Amino acid sequence: MFRWIGKKIEDLTTIFQGDVITNNRVVLNNIVKYDSDDGRYLVINEGTVSYRDGTDLKTDGGLITAVTITTDSGSGTKASDTTGSADFSLLGNSGVGITNSGATITAVSVPGEINHDLLLNFVANEHIDWSSEVESVIHATNYTDTQYSSASASSEGIVELATTAETTTGTDTTRAVTPDGLKDGYQGSTNVTTLGTITTGVFRGTAISATYLDGQSGTNTGDETLASINALDITEVGTIDSGVWNGTAIASQYTKHLMHYQFIGYTVGDGTNYEMPQALTDGQAPFEHADSSSSDGLTIPAASGTNQSEMIRMGGWLMVNTVTLKKWSGIATNTNNKELTIGLFKWTPADNSAGDITPVLLEEVTIDGKGNDKTRTFTTTSFEATVSAGDIIFSQLKTESSGNVGYFNSTLEAEF
């Protein structure tokens, strides 16, 4: 091993055998080329200087002896450089530019330099500028169908507009009507016949001729007089709830009637049973009620002396029509503060019968007596039964205590 101590060696040839170690560095100047041996080369590997021969260099990757670039023009015209540094130029052309980023080279388009008309396979008629009015022929390959069917109610298609005459005729099923054509074709047309009922609105046309008015007489223009309206012989159905009837008398079968029947009398009661009116042969008949019946007034046995003939003789009102009882109003007095009960009953005489009499209660009212000088009033509109033709309505009286004297005067309203 040789260890160098000193500064430098100049202009001397020194041959060292073995390793040379220095504290700092080794400077090699004017290295002599050996023409007879070009197979050895100095290399530095991790601070150690050594040599390699040609075989070693080929094993490590070999030497670059030539650079060749192949382009789209084909391998016959390759760009090649086999000596010195390999310098090539990549240049763009119209519409194409060459750029690089470091070792990356990219071919890019330059739209501003592209001439549309110089493109390959360019055909002028296949590219039309529709932004302005042009007159050109569309190439047959750019559309598939030039045949269109006529329009119908279920499919679209070509439709022709109808003329005014065709609109007025109104038989064409293939042409379309415009709003203007509809107005021109039907406004004032003699072909228009309108049928229907006008249910709302105000008629503002000229007066309708009497010829076209049904069931009328006289004139019918403007406001009508009462006389002209009456002359129309109008039949109306409805309810007249106000006004004065000035016509002929209305037949009874078309009207409702109210009838009023008076019931009046007195009794000296026994405190238990109803008292019926006396027979007409009695001097106080038909006002005195002194013929006892029963506590509820519904049973009058023939054995008690009140038979069919006596029921007829006591009076009452015989109904000739079926009626609806509407209201019963009256006044009454009693000799003391005891109760007085007034009842309305009906009975139906049976032809050729002498059986028991069975009255039906229509309504009864009870008052508290305040003495003969103080009247008590009553009114009722609720009734227990209906009244038919042939029924006789009569009254009965009943006192709370024996010897009480009661009086009453009343009116019954019935409708038929």
C-alpha positions in Angstrom: 0.0 0.0 0.0 1.3 3.5 -0.9 0.3 6.4 1.3 0.9 9.9 -0.2 2.2 12.6 2.0 2.7 16.0 0.4 0.9 18.4 -1.8 1.1 17.4 -5.4 3.1 15.9 -8.2 3.5 17.8 -11.4 4.7 16.8 -14.9 5.8 13.4 -13.7 4.7 10.0 -14.7 4.0 7.9 -11.6 2.9 4.3 -11.6 1.4 2.9 -8.5 0.9 -0.7 -7.9 -1.8 -1.6 -5.5 -4.2 0.8 -3.6 -3.6 4.5 -3.4 -5.2 6.2 -0.4 -5.3 10.0 0.1 -6.8 12.1 2.8 -8.9 14.2 0.4 -9.0 13.4 -3.3 -7.0 12.3 -6.3 -6.8 14.6 -9.3 -6.0 13.0 -12.7 -5.0 15.4 -15.5 -3.8 14.7 -19.0 -4.9 11.0 -19.1 -3.1 9.4 -22.0 -5.1 7.4 -24.5 -3.8 4.0 -25.3 -4.5 3.4 -29.0 -3.5 -0.2 -28.8 -6.1 -1.0 -26.1 -9.5 0.6 -26.4 -11.3 -2.1 -24.4 -10.5 -0.7 -20.9 -12.3 2.2 -19.3 -12.0 3.9 -15.8 -15.1 3.8 -13.7 -15.9 5.1 -10.2 -18.1 3.0 -8.0 -18.8 4.3 -4.5 -15.5 6.4 -4.4 -13.3 3.6 -5.8 -11.6 4.2 -9.2 -11.3 1.0 -11.3 -11.6 0.0 -14.9 -13.9 -2.1 -17.0 -13.2 -3.7 -20.3 -15.6 -3.9 -23.3 -17.1 -7.2 -22.1 -18.0 -5.7 -18.8 -19.6 -2.7 -20.4 -21.7 -4.8 -22.7 -22.8 -6.8 -19.7 -23.8 -3.6 -17.8 -26.1 -2.5 -20.6 -24.0 -1.8 -23.6 -23.1 1.4 -25.5 -25.6 3.6 -27.5 -24.2 3.5 -31.0 -27.3 4.9 -33.0 -30.7 6.6 -32.4 -33.6 5.9 -34.9 -37.1 7.5 -34.9 -39.9 6.0 -36.9 -42.9 8.3 -37.9 -46.3 7.8 -39.5 -44.6 8.1 -42.9 -43.3 4.5 -42.6 -40.2 2.6 -41.8 -38.7 3.3 -45.2 -37.9 6.9 -44.3 -36.8 6.5 -40.7 -35.0 9.4 -39.1 -31.6 8.1 -37.8 -28.3 9.5 -36.3 -25.3 7.2 -35.7 -22.5 9.6 -34.8 -22.0 12.1 -32.1 -25.0 13.5 -30.2 -28.4 12.5 -31.6 -30.2 15.7 -32.3 -33.7 15.7 -33.9 -36.3 18.3 -34.6 -40.1 17.5 -34.2 -42.0 20.2 -36.1 -45.8 20.7 -36.4 -47.7 21.6 -39.5 -51.0 23.3 -40.3 -53.5 22.4 -37.6 -50.9 20.3 -35.6 -48.5 21.5 -32.9 -45.7 19.7 -31.0 -45.2 20.4 -27.3 -43.1 18.9 -24.6 -43.0 18.8 -20.8 -39.5 17.5 -19.8 -38.9 14.3 -21.7 -42.6 14.0 -22.7 -43.4 15.1 -26.2 -47.0 15.6 -27.2 -48.7 16.3 -30.6 -51.7 18.6 -30.2 -54.3 20.0 -32.6 -54.5 23.7 -33.4 -58.2 24.4 -34.3 -57.5 27.9 -35.5 -55.2 26.5 -38.2 -57.6 23.7 -39.4 -59.1 24.4 -42.8 -62.5 22.7 -42.9 -62.6 22.6 -46.7 -59.2 20.8 -46.9 -60.2 17.9 -44.7 -60.0 14.4 -46.2 -63.2 13.2 -47.9 -64.7 16.7 -47.7 -67.9 17.1 -49.8 -69.3 20.6 -50.0 -73.0 19.6 -50.2 -72.8 17.5 -47.1 -71.9 20.6 -44.9 -74.4 23.5 -45.2 -74.4 26.6 -43.1 -78.0 27.0 -42.0 -77.4 30.3 -40.1 -78.2 32.2 -43.3 -80.6 31.6 -46.2 -79.1 29.1 -48.6 -80.3 27.1 -51.5 -78.8 23.6 -51.4 -79.8 20.0 -51.9 -79.7 17.7 -48.9 -77.8 14.5 -49.6 -80.0 11.5 -49.9 -78.1 9.7 -47.1 -79.1 12.4 -44.5 -82.8 11.5 -44.4 -84.8 8.2 -44.6 -88.4 9.1 -45.4 -90.0 11.8 -47.5 -93.5 10.3 -47.6 -96.0 11.5 -45.0 -99.5 10.1 -44.5 -102.6 12.2 -44.0 -103.6 13.2 -40.5 -106.6 11.5 -38.8 -108.4 11.5 -35.4 -106.0 8.9 -34.1 -102.7 9.7 -35.9 -100.6 12.7 -36.8 -99.8 13.6 -40.4 -100.4 16.2 -43.1 -103.7 18.1 -43.0 -105.2 20.6 -45.4 -107.1 23.6 -44.1 -110.8 23.8 -45.1 -112.2 26.7 -47.1 -115.2 28.7 -45.9 -117.4 26.9 -48.4 -116.2 23.5 -47.1 -116.7 24.6 -43.6 -120.3 25.8 -44.3 -121.1 22.5 -46.1 -119.9 20.6 -43.1 -119.4 17.2 -44.6 -115.6 17.0 -45.1 -113.9 14.7 -42.6 -110.2 15.2 -43.7 -109.7 19.0 -43.7 -109.1 21.1 -40.6 -111.2 24.1 -39.7 -109.5 27.3 -38.4 -111.3 29.7 -35.9 -111.6 32.3 -38.7 -113.0 29.7 -41.1 -115.5 28.6 -38.5 -116.8 32.1 -37.9 -117.0 32.9 -41.7 -118.7 29.6 -42.4 -121.4 29.6 -39.7 -122.0 33.2 -38.7 -125.4 34.0 -40.3 -125.4 30.8 -42.3 -128.9 29.5 -43.3 -127.5 26.0 -42.7 -127.3 26.5 -38.9 -130.2 25.1 -36.9 -129.9 25.2 -33.1 -132.1 23.1 -30.9 -132.1 23.2 -27.1 -133.3 24.9 -24.0 -131.9 28.2 -22.7 -131.9 27.9 -18.9 -130.1 31.1 -17.9 -129.2 34.5 -19.2 -131.1 37.5 -20.5 -132.7 37.6 -23.9 -131.5 40.8 -25.7 -132.6 40.1 -29.2 -135.5 41.6 -31.1 -139.0 40.7 -30.2 -140.0 37.1 -30.9 -142.8 36.8 -33.4 -146.1 35.6 -32.0 -146.0 32.9 -34.7 -143.2 31.1 -32.9 -144.8 31.4 -29.4 -146.7 28.4 -28.2 -150.1 28.8 -26.4 -150.3 32.6 -26.6 -152.6 35.3 -27.9 -152.3 39.0 -28.5 -148.9 40.6 -28.9 -145.7 39.6 -27.1 -143.3 42.4 -27.4 -141.5 44.1 -24.5 -143.2 44.3 -21.1 -146.6 42.6 -21.1 -149.7 43.9 -19.5 -151.8 41.9 -17.1 -154.4 41.5 -19.7 -152.0 40.1 -22.3 -150.6 37.7 -19.8 -154.0 36.5 -18.8 -154.8 36.0 -22.4 -152.0 33.5 -22.8 -154.1 30.8 -21.0 -151.1 29.8 -18.8 -151.4 26.7 -16.6 -149.1 26.8 -13.6 -148.6 24.3 -10.8 -147.2 25.5 -7.5 -147.9 27.3 -4.2 -149.2 30.9 -4.1 -148.1 32.2 -0.7 -149.0 35.9 -1.1 -151.4 38.1 -3.1 -155.1 38.4 -3.6 -157.0 35.7 -5.5 -159.3 37.4 -8.1 -160.1 34.4 -10.1 -163.2 32.2 -10.2 -164.0 30.1 -7.1 -161.7 27.2 -6.6 -163.4 23.8 -6.6 -163.5 22.3 -3.1 -161.6 19.2 -4.2 -158.6 21.4 -4.9 -158.6 23.3 -1.6 -158.2 22.6 2.1 -160.9 23.7 4.5 -160.8 24.7 8.1 -163.9 24.0 10.2 -164.6 25.1 13.8 -166.8 23.2 16.3 -167.9 24.6 19.6 -168.1 22.5 22.8 -169.6 24.2 25.9 -171.2 23.1 29.2 -171.0 22.5 32.9 -171.2 19.7 35.5 -171.6 19.0 39.2 -169.2 16.1 39.4 -169.2 13.1 41.7 -165.3 13.2 42.1 -164.8 9.9 40.3 -166.4 9.5 36.9 -166.7 11.4 33.7 -170.1 13.1 33.1 -171.7 13.1 29.6 -174.2 15.7 28.2 -177.9 15.1 29.0 -180.3 14.0 26.3 -181.9 16.8 24.3 -185.3 16.2 26.1 -183.7 17.6 29.3 -184.3 21.3 29.9 -180.5 21.9 30.4 -179.4 19.9 27.4 -177.0 19.8 25.7 -174.9 21.9 28.2 -175.5 20.0 31.4 -173.1 17.1 31.8 -174.9 14.8 34.3 -174.9 11.3 32.6 -172.2 9.3 34.4 -170.0 7.0 32.2 -166.7 5.7 33.7 -163.6 7.0 35.4 -161.7 7.1 32.1 -164.7 7.9 29.9 -164.0 4.9 27.7 -166.7 2.5 28.8 -170.4 3.2 28.6 -172.3 -0.1 29.1 -175.8 -0.2 27.6 -177.1 -1.6 30.9 -176.3 1.7 32.7 -179.2 3.3 30.8 -177.0 5.1 28.2 -177.7 3.3 25.0 -177.2 4.0 21.4 -180.3 6.2 21.1 -179.3 8.3 24.1 -175.8 8.9 22.6 -177.6 10.3 19.6 -179.9 12.5 21.7 -177.1 14.1 23.7 -175.9 15.9 20.6 -172.3 16.1 19.6 -170.9 16.8 16.1 -171.2 14.3 13.3 -168.3 14.4 10.8 -169.2 14.1 7.2 -165.5 14.1 6.0 -162.3 12.6 7.4 -160.7 15.5 9.2 -157.3 16.3 10.8 -157.6 17.9 14.2 -155.4 21.0 14.3 -156.1 22.9 17.5 -158.4 23.0 20.6 -158.6 26.1 22.7 -160.9 27.2 25.5 -161.5 28.7 29.0 -162.9 27.1 32.2 -163.8 27.8 35.8 -164.2 25.7 39.0 -165.9 26.7 42.3 -162.8 26.0 44.3 -159.1 25.2 44.0 -159.8 21.6 42.9 -159.0 20.1 39.4 -161.5 20.1 36.6 -160.8 17.7 33.7 -162.3 18.3 30.2 -162.2 15.5 27.6 -162.9 15.3 23.9 -164.0 11.8 22.7 -165.3 10.3 19.6 -167.6 7.3 19.0 -168.7 5.6 15.8 -172.3 4.5 15.6 -172.8 1.0 14.2 -175.8 0.4 12.0 -178.5 -1.7 13.6 -176.6 -2.3 16.8 -177.5 -2.0 20.5 -174.2 -3.1 22.0 -172.0 -1.4 24.5 -170.6 2.0 23.4 -166.8 2.3 23.3 -165.6 5.9 23.0 -162.0 6.8 21.9 -160.2 9.6 23.7 -159.1 12.4 21.4 -157.5 14.7 24.0 -158.1 15.8 27.6 -156.9 18.9 29.6 -156.9 19.5 33.4 -157.1 22.9 35.0 -156.6 24.0 38.6 -159.7 25.9 39.7 -159.4 29.4 41.1 -163.1 30.0 41.8 -166.0 31.0 39.5 -164.7 34.5 39.1 -161.3 33.5 37.7 -161.1 31.8 34.3 -158.3 29.4 33.3 -157.3 29.1 29.6 -156.0 26.1 27.7 -154.8 25.3 24.1 -153.5 22.0 22.7 -152.4 20.9 19.2 -151.6 17.3 20.0 -154.3 14.7 19.6 -154.4 11.0 20.4 -156.4 9.8 17.4 -157.7 10.7 14.0 -161.4 11.4 13.1 -163.1 9.7 10.1 -166.3 10.4 8.3 -169.2 9.1 10.4 -167.6 9.6 13.8 -169.4 11.8 16.4 -167.2 14.0 18.6 -168.6 14.9 22.1 -167.3 16.2 25.4 -167.2 14.8 29.0 -166.4 16.5 32.3 -164.8 15.2 35.5 -164.2 16.9 38.9 -161.6 16.1 41.5 -164.1 16.2 44.4 -167.8 15.4 44.7 -170.0 18.5 44.4 -167.5 20.6 42.6 -169.1 22.8 39.8 -167.2 23.4 36.7 -167.9 25.4 33.5 -166.1 25.5 30.1 -166.4 27.0 26.6 -164.1 25.8 23.8 -163.6 25.7 20.0 -162.1 22.7 18.1 -160.4 23.4 14.7 -160.3 20.7 12.1 -158.9 20.6 8.5 -160.2 18.6 5.5 
